[in-house]
Amino acid sequence: MVTAEPQGTVAADRLDIAPRAFFQIGRRNVFGKNRSLNFFSSVAFHSQESSANVEYTAIATYREPRIFDTTADAFVNATFEQQRRSSFNFSRRGVSADIARKLTRTVSVTGTYQIQRTTVFDEKLNAVDEPLVDRLFSQFRLSSFSSSLIRDTRDDAVDPSRGEYASASGQLAGRAIGSEIGFGKSFFTAQAFRTLPHTGRIVFAGSARIGLAVAFPREATVDGQPTEIRDLPPSERFYAGGDSTVRGFALDQLGVRHTPPDLVHDTIDSDGFAIGGNGLVVFNAELRAPIARGFGVVAFVDTGNVFAGVSEIDLSELRTAVGSGVRYKSPFGPIRFDLGFKLHRQPGEGLTAWFISFGQAF
């Protein structure tokens, strides 16, 4: 593996030899009760000296069907890992417990408790990369309960042509249950798929997604002074833009930006970096038409935005993109290319964004 490390102000390539080993074992029907237990691990040893000289991952999963003689299934997962990156290293520890139950053939409910902690160390980050790392890695202990209610009548979960999908989920984290931060989040999804009459196999697909979040005040030290913080950490905020939300914008680069900048209400900073927000609204509409030999074309309209707070959600500030794409129905699911065009561009924005990805946009 070749990694780039800074030497002064100049980056230099260094060869890093890292042999890797994997081990996996599983057992079905534990004790003859249809329980399952699985364990996966990998380890790599690096030649370069570092406090993360060893990369490792260990994941254990236990499934208990019909827990307490009910129709619910229970799952327990434990994850331990340490990984190296070119400009930082990180370690993660986490445990989660899930209960899932089907209420009817199309309706199911889940409940989850999780506790996890991620630590970033050996940082060699510049000012541009620090916000991105903060967004991807939640560097605090997070303990939370979450639940979801799902109704799914789609004829195919990967590439549906008819049916509906609706879900409502919520998450609650608090210091009373061991979390270092507290917040409440909810997310709602509604999707519909219809084969248009008298058109052969042209499918209309529509989607609506709404995210709402609120942070509980917490004490923190800023510049050596105790300060009350009411913002969500970057890793827990909502983001939009990209191949599965609004396709005229690059990944996570959709947001509200005022001129001059408004530090309270903007969700895109003055450098164009996504800050994220507590409110999310995304609507999508798409026509999918097959052509031949597994190929098809689509036309789409996406609109949405990310808002600093729930009370600031304003449908007049939604940003819209239109575009088209190509689909190939592979044995593993749709492979897609999409090209989106922004409507009503703002100063400094490019006209298009394109994506190659796997699976339908929604």
N, C-alpha and C positions, 0 to 999 in steps of 0.2 A: 504494500500500500504506500502511496506517495502522499505526503502531507506537506502543507506549506506552513512554515514558522517564520515569524518576523525576526530579523537580525538588524537592530537599529530601526531604520525606516524602510528597509528593503526586505521584501519577502523572498525566502529561499526555499527550494524544494529539498526535502530529505527523504531518504528511503527508509521505510519502517517495516520490518518483517514481523508479522503477527500470525503465527500458527493458531488455528481455531479448532476447537473440538465441540461436538454436540452429544448430548445424551437425552434420550426420551424413553419413558416407560409408562404404561397405562394398564389399568385393570378394569374390566367390565364385570358386572354382576357380583360386586363385593359382598361376601357373606351370603350369597344367593338371594339378595334382596333388590337386584337390578340397580344397585348403586354403582357409580363409576368414580375412579380416582386416576388422575393423570399428572405426570410431572415432566416438564421440559427444562433443559438447562443447556447453556453454551458458555464457553470460556475462551478467551484469546489472550495471549501473552505478547506484549510489545517489546521491541528491542530498545526503544528510546526510554530514557529515564524519566519518570513522572510519578506523581503521587497516585495516578490512576494507571499504573503499569499493567494492571490486569483488568480486562473488560469481562464482565460476566452478566448473565441473565438467568434467573431461576423463576419458573412459574408453576405453581401447583393449583390444581382445580379438583374440587370434589362436588359430586352431584348426588342429591338425596331425593329420589322421586316419591311423590305422595307423602310428604312430610307430615308427621303426626296423624297419619291415616286420613289425610284430606286429599283433594285433587290438585293441590299445589306442589310444585317442584322447587327445591332449594338448591342453591349453588354457593359455594365458598371459593374465593380466589385469593391467592397470595402472590405478590410479585416483589422480587428483589433484583435490582440491576445497577450496574455501574458502567457508563459508556464514555468514550473519548470523542471529542470533536477537535477540529483544527485550532479553535481559539478558546475552548473551554472544555471542562469535563463535568459530568453530573452523575449523581446517584439518586435512586428512587426506591422508596419502600412503601408498600401499600397492601391493604387487605380490604376485601369487599364481600358482602353477603347479600344474596338476591333470593327473592321468592317470586315465582311467576305462576299464574293460574289462569286458565281459560274459563271464562264465565259462560260463553256459548261458543258455537263454531266460529264465529267471526269477532268476538269480543274477548279481550284478555286484559289482565291487570298485573302490574309488577311493582315490587317494592325493593329498595336497595339501601343498605348502609355501607359507607366507605370511609376509610381513614387512610390518608397517604401523606407523604412528605418528600419533597424533591429538594436537593441541595446542589447548587452550582459552585464549582471551585476551579482553581488553576485558571482563572479568567485572564484572557489577553484580548479584551474587547476594545474596539474604538467606540466613540460616542454614538455612531450611527447604529451599531449592532446591539447596544445595550437594551434599547426598548424592545427589539425583536426577541431577545432571549427572555426578557421579563414576560412577554406575551405568551411564549411557548412553554415556559416552565414556571409552575406555581411554587415559588420558593417560600413556602410556609406550610404548617401542618393544617390539613383540611379534613374536617370530620363533618359528614353531612348525611342526611336522610333524603331520599328521593323516591318518587312514585310516578307511574304513568298508567293511563287508561287508553287502550288502542282498539279501534274498530277497523277491520280490514276485510273488504269484500273483493279485492282485485283478483283477476283471473291468473295473474303472473306477477310475482313480487319484483322480478328483474325487468321485465318488458311488458307491462300491462296494456291491454287494449280495451278493457271495460272494468267497471267497479269503482269503489271509493276507498280512500284511506283517511282516517281521522285519528288524531292523537292529542292528548293533553297531558303534560308532564310538569312536575314541580320539584324543586330542590330547596332544602333548608339547611344552612350551616350556622353553627353558633358556638360561642365559647362554653356554654353550659354543657355541651357534649364533646368537648375536647378540641374544638377548632380554634386556631389563632385568629381567624376572621369570621365575621358573621354576615350572611346575606340570604335573601330569598329570591328565587328565580322561577319563572314559569315560561313554558313554550307551547304554542298551539300550532297544529298543522292540519290542513284540510286539503285533500286532493281528489280530483275526479277524472275519470277516463271514459271516453265514449268513442265507439266506431261510428263515424258519420253515415247516415243512411244514403243510399243511392250513390256512394262514392267508392265502392269497392272496399278497400281496407285502410282508408285514411282515418287516423285516430286523432281526436282532440284531447289534449291533456291540460288540465288547469291545476294550479297550486296556490295556496295562501299560507304564509307563515308569519307568526307574530311572537316576539320575545319580549318579556317584561322582567325587570330586575330591580332590586333595591338593596343597598348596602346598609348594614347596621354600624353605627359609629364605633370607632375603635381608637385606642391610644397608640401613638407611635412617636418615635424620636426623630425629629427633623432638624438638622444643623445643631444638634446637641440640646434641643428644646422639646419638651413634651407637647405634642400636638394631637388634636382630635381629628381623625380622618373619616370622611363620610363617602369616599369613593370606593368602587369595586377595584380589586387588583386587576391589572391588565389581562391576566390569564383567565379571568372569569367574566369578562365583558363580551358583548356581542360584536361580531364583525360580519361584513358582507362584501360582495364583489367576487367574481370568479366563475368557474364552470358550472356551479350548482346553485347560484343565486341570481346575480345580475351580470349577464355575460358581456356587457360592453365595458366592464371594468376589470382590471387585474385583480388577482386574488387579494381579498381583504382590503381593497383600496377604495371602497365606497363609503362616503360619509358626508357630514355637513361641514362646510368650510365657509366662513364669512370673510368679508373684506371691509375693514381691517380685521385681523384675527381676533376671535373671541375665545379666551381660554376657558370660559365656563361652559359655553354652548357648542363649541366645535368638537367634532369627532375625527377630523383630519387636521394635523398640525400645520404650521406654516411651511414646513419642509415637505409636505405631501405624505407624511407617514400616518398610518391609521392608528388612532388612539383607542377606538372602540367606544361603546356606549351602553347604556342601560335599557335602551329601547330599540327594537328591530321590527321592520315591516318589509316583507318581500312578497310580491305577486308575480306569477308566471303563467303564460299561456303559450301553447305550442301545438302545431299541426305536424303530424308524423305520417309521411306517405312512403310506402314501399315502392321500389322500382323493379329490380330483378336481381337474381343470384345473391340474395341476402343484403343487397344495398338499398338504402332509402335516403330520403331527404327530409329536412324539417324546416319550418319557418317559426320564429318565436318572437314574443314580446315579453321583456322582463322589466319590472319596475320595483323600486324599493329604496330604503335608506336606513342608516343607523343614527340614532338620536342620543344625545347625552343623558337624558332622563325620560322616564315614562311620561311625565306631564308635558314634555316638549315634542311628543310625536305629532307631526303635522303632515297630513296627506298631501298638502300643496308643495311640500319640499321633496317628494319622491323623485328619484332620478330614473329615467327610462332608457332602455336600449332595445334595439330591434336587430334581427339578424337571421342567418340561416346556417344550416349545417348538413353534414353527411353522416349516415349511420351504416355500419356493417355489422350484420348479425352473425357473430362468431359463435363457435360451440360453447364459449364461456360467457356469452352475453354481449350486448351491444358495445362496439368500439365507435367512438364518435369524434368528429371534428366540428367545432362551432366557431363562427366568426360573428362578433357582435359590434354594433355601431352605436355610439352614444348619441342621444338626442339632446339638443340644447347644451352643447359643451360649455364648460367654464374656462376661463383663461388658464393656459398652461396644460390643459388636458389633451391627450391624443384622441384621435377619432375612433380607433378600433382596439379590440382585444380578441385574441384567438386562443383556442384551447384544444388539446387532444387528450382525451380521457376515456375511461372505461365505465360503462353503464349509462343509463339515461340521466338527464339532469335532475329529474325528480320522479 
